[in-house]
Amino acid sequence: STSAPAVSCALRRHLFCLTEGQPVLPGHLLLNWKLADTLPELGLESATVDISTFKLSRAVPGSRVSFMETSVGTATLVLVQCLHTPSESTNKEVKDAALVIEDAIRLAVGEEVDDGGCEVLYGRAGLLYCLLYLRTQLSVAERTNGDDKKAVVTKLSSNQNIKLLVDDIVARGRWGATGYARELLDEERQLVP
């Protein structure tokens, strides 16, 4: 188990990144939101960082479309923030964020099938996390206005997009398993007299 001093030290490092202008990754911001909700005694603001100022980049390979380290995560959080505070967000922010995620889906399922790029931290499984996280946030957003923003998120997190991505991840897993089985069989054949 993690000790209280270790958690406290990690929390101090996290808060330092947010307050001292250090690079903030989507994972940092999501952690901040979760901490603000879970531990109100810390006095954190849920939107400490203005994510609308983050640069959104659309040029990533399909194997690097994760939440944690790419603009896909930032775009996801922009959309979540737009769902929660629709009056404070612009249609341009929503459109730009949606384009990042749409491109990521297109790139992720459009590459030739191989066994790479499906990791949660770096690849397609991270993009799947983004879509599922957006879907969960729709239920929270039902209590707010901003139907146009909800429609964008509903389309992005549709069953069709999720199925496309899951099918692609499974196909890559099968491709990798087939290659591994062949390699294993070749090694076993060498042991036979």
Order of alpha helices (4+ residues) and beta strands (2+ residues): alpha-alpha-alpha-alpha-alpha-alpha-alpha
